[in-house]
Amino acid sequence: MSELDVRLTVVEVCQCEHLTYEAVVEIVETGIIHPMGDEPRNWEFDTQMMGVLRKAHRLQRDLEMDWNSVALALRLLHDLEIARAENARLRQLLGH
């Protein structure tokens, strides 16, 4: 854990991100984020999850995507980041 370990409840997440409770539950159910806790009233969200949630919300809002499409887009973006990093590493090894 980082030195600053901030955790938010589901109610605080809804307030911070201007999302409905139902939307946050759907985001979790699609696997976009994985809060700590066994049920929504006990969920806790850390700062890393909040960053992912913000990105997901922007995609959903700006591109008018459903949450399943957002989950897929985030996975593809993550895979692209990994591929780019691997490409950069291989270029460095080849001296380019």
URDARA-V310908 format. One record per residue. N is the residue number from 1. RES is the residue in three letters. PHI is phi in whole degrees, -180 to 180 (* if undefined). Layout:
n;res;phi
N;RES;PHI
N;RES;PHI
This chain:
n;res;phi
1;MET;*
2;SER;-79
3;GLU;-63
4;LEU;-103
5;ASP;-106
6;VAL;-94
7;ARG;-127
8;LEU;-116
9;THR;-84
10;VAL;-63
11;VAL;-65
12;GLU;-65
13;VAL;-63
14;CYS;-57
15;GLN;-68
16;CYS;-66
17;GLU;-101
18;HIS;56
19;LEU;-115
20;THR;-77
21;TYR;-57
22;GLU;-62
23;ALA;-65
24;VAL;-64
25;VAL;-61
26;GLU;-64
27;ILE;-60
28;VAL;-67
29;GLU;-63
30;THR;-80
31;GLY;86
32;ILE;-65
33;ILE;-135
34;HIS;-131
35;PRO;-69
36;MET;-81
37;GLY;117
38;ASP;-91
39;GLU;-152
40;PRO;-50
41;ARG;-67
42;ASN;-105
43;TRP;-63
44;GLU;-130
45;PHE;-117
46;ASP;-93
47;THR;-66
48;GLN;-64
49;MET;-61
50;MET;-65
51;GLY;-63
52;VAL;-65
53;LEU;-61
54;ARG;-62
55;LYS;-62
56;ALA;-62
57;HIS;-64
58;ARG;-61
59;LEU;-60
60;GLN;-63
61;ARG;-73
62;ASP;-72
63;LEU;-104
64;GLU;53
65;MET;-96
66;ASP;-80
67;TRP;-65
68;ASN;-65
69;SER;-67
70;VAL;-62
71;ALA;-59
72;LEU;-63
73;ALA;-60
74;LEU;-65
75;ARG;-64
76;LEU;-66
77;LEU;-63
78;HIS;-63
79;ASP;-62
80;LEU;-64
81;GLU;-60
82;ILE;-64
83;ALA;-63
84;ARG;-65
85;ALA;-65
86;GLU;-65
87;ASN;-62
88;ALA;-63
89;ARG;-63
90;LEU;-67
91;ARG;-62
92;GLN;-65
93;LEU;-64
94;LEU;-83
95;GLY;82
96;HIS;-97
